[in-house]
Amino acid sequence: MNSFTKWILESLVFSLLGTLALGQGPAVGLWVDKKEPDPPPPQYKLLKIHPQAAPSPALMYRLDPESRFQESGNAVQNYYRAYSPEWASFRYRDQDYWKKEEEWLKLPIDKLPPEADKRNARYLWEIEKGTNRSYADWDMIPGIKKDGIMFLLPDVQGMRQFARDLTLKTRYELKEKDYPAAVKSMRTTITMGRHVAKGVTLVQGLVGIAITTMGFKQVEDGIQQPGFPNLYWALAALPSAPIDLREAMDGEKFLMESITPGLRDILYSKNPKAVGQPELQAMVEKFREAMSLTGNNGRGRTDMENWMDKVGLSVTMAASFPAAKEKLLKFGWEAKALDTLPPLQVVLMCEVLIYDESYDNILKWLNVPYWQAKAELEKTIQEAKMKEAKGITPFPLGILAKLLLPATTAVLEAKVRNQRHLAQLMVVEGIRMHATQTGKLPQTLDEIKVVPIPVNPVTGKAFSYKNEGNFAMLESEKISKTEPMEYHRIRLELATPAKK
């Protein structure tokens, strides 16, 4: 975990949309007939789709980089070239540029002004070159080992702006009906997102998911244009989970290494090597930083934190020695060995153990289908909240695991949301193929025989689908309670063929 953990939590909390209309009926005699509040309007994403068969050859269009076009080298070198101040100066010369860009991203494609044309932006050519490199290495491990939770990631965060610019480029190419170029820009966005996620921090994974999602939204824009190629097979060529979080999840264990250097090795070797008081005090200060970054969220200091300032965090933690010792004894340590160590070291070692136990209970489910792992992931979080051992002070053992694990599972949910988005697009493209054969939307998804229809990765079952004539609703269960309905409900309208 790193200093953006707080931002992860905040950026993954969505608010439900919709208004509540209130009305009052007419008075009849002495009675007032009060009208019940109208329900919120239906929330969904509307896609107006056009029938389209698969291209021939089937993979004429690709959303992943082909080996025959790749060059050896590190993609990140090209991405850093794209950051050149010379190429970004237009943003600062025009103080209203950011407002204009926001408007261009919302405009209908056919209304885009010439100023929104990004097709000749040389920095985006560098991005495209990067996505055709053979690997992506952000070289962050040394910095994370040195700075730990305070290591910053401004370069990774800045990649979001490139994705916005690529979206403008794609939309203008769609406006000009240059569909091969538009698909190429979509491929650049999606591949860049996958490259961003190749790192040892969950922030990289989250930013990569966000960028890849922007690429999928570009595909949605394309699907709604007459004559846009069917990308079913191009989507199927991508990994079913486009963002691989294995490296990022594994790298998160650097957190405890940076806060309590050397204690993990002592813990698992069961070698009673005492750590000096200055080193322990430095660990406590790093622990305090981690708690501040992950637990405060800008809401002010808690009573526990104020109490710690008066008494001293070191004394507070050391007072939890009896509970920490009991847990380490169950882990296999001998009492005599623990008694030779400073009480504060025993408490910090216990913190490492509780964190590793809880984190591994999440990590082990990473590559299991989400619909099979969901219940166990939720159980792990509840156990971290409710069952940490407590000492004789207000300081609860396992507090860091309790604060960090919700952010970790939130990133996993974002990964599954991204995976579901890909599966939904494949369903829509299957429907477009079916409509080419029949001239109408299928009554059920089982009617589609031209291509396999993927299951919903959230449930492991078929997506919910309801035909409403010229409309249809494609729906999924929510991943979390806070997820807006338009993230998992797509209303499809079959466009009427233009009259000749």
Stockholm file with secondary structure:
# STOCKHOLM 1.0

chainA/1-500         MNSFTKWILESLVFSLLGTLALGQGPAVGLWVDKKEPDPPPPQYKLLKIHPQAAPSPALMYRLDPESRFQESGNAVQNYYRAYSPEWASFRYRDQDYWKKEEEWLKLPIDKLPPEADKRNARYLWEIEKGTNRSYADWDMIPGIKKDGIMFLLPDVQGMRQFARDLTLKTRYELKEKDYPAAVKSMRTTITMGRHVAKGVTLVQGLVGIAITTMGFKQVEDGIQQPGFPNLYWALAALPSAPIDLREAMDGEKFLMESITPGLRDILYSKNPKAVGQPELQAMVEKFREAMSLTGNNGRGRTDMENWMDKVGLSVTMAASFPAAKEKLLKFGWEAKALDTLPPLQVVLMCEVLIYDESYDNILKWLNVPYWQAKAELEKTIQEAKMKEAKGITPFPLGILAKLLLPATTAVLEAKVRNQRHLAQLMVVEGIRMHATQTGKLPQTLDEIKVVPIPVNPVTGKAFSYKNEGNFAMLESEKISKTEPMEYHRIRLELATPAKK
#=GR chainA/1-500 SS CCTTHHHHHHHTCCCCCCCCCCCCCCEETTEECCCCCCCCCCCCEEEEECCCCCCSSTTSSCSSCCGGGCEEEEHHHHHHHHTCHHHHHHHHHCTTHHHHHHHHHHSCGGGCCGGGCCTTCHHHHHHHHHHTEEECCCCCHHHHHHHGGGCCCHHHHHHHHHHHHHHHHHHHHHHTTCHHHHHHHHHHHHHHHHHHTCSSSHHHHHHHHHHHHHHHHHHHHHHTSTTCCCCHHHHHTSCSSSSCCHHHHHHTTHHHHHHSTTHHHHHHHTCCCCCCHHHHHHHHHHHHHHHHHHHCTTSCCCHHHHHHHHHCHHHHHHTTHHHHHHHHHHHTCCHHHHHTSCHHHHHHHHHHHHHHHHHHHHHTTTTSCHHHHHHHHHHHHHHHHHCCCBCSSSCBTTHHHHHHHHHHHHHHHHHHHHHHHHHHHHHHHHHHHHHHHHSSCCSSGGGCCSSCCCCBTTTTBCCEEEECSSEEEEECCCSSTTCCGGGTEEEEEECCCCCC
#=GC SS_cons         CCTTHHHHHHHTCCCCCCCCCCCCCCEETTEECCCCCCCCCCCCEEEEECCCCCCSSTTSSCSSCCGGGCEEEEHHHHHHHHTCHHHHHHHHHCTTHHHHHHHHHHSCGGGCCGGGCCTTCHHHHHHHHHHTEEECCCCCHHHHHHHGGGCCCHHHHHHHHHHHHHHHHHHHHHHTTCHHHHHHHHHHHHHHHHHHTCSSSHHHHHHHHHHHHHHHHHHHHHHTSTTCCCCHHHHHTSCSSSSCCHHHHHHTTHHHHHHSTTHHHHHHHTCCCCCCHHHHHHHHHHHHHHHHHHHCTTSCCCHHHHHHHHHCHHHHHHTTHHHHHHHHHHHTCCHHHHHTSCHHHHHHHHHHHHHHHHHHHHHTTTTSCHHHHHHHHHHHHHHHHHCCCBCSSSCBTTHHHHHHHHHHHHHHHHHHHHHHHHHHHHHHHHHHHHHHHHSSCCSSGGGCCSSCCCCBTTTTBCCEEEECSSEEEEECCCSSTTCCGGGTEEEEEECCCCCC
//
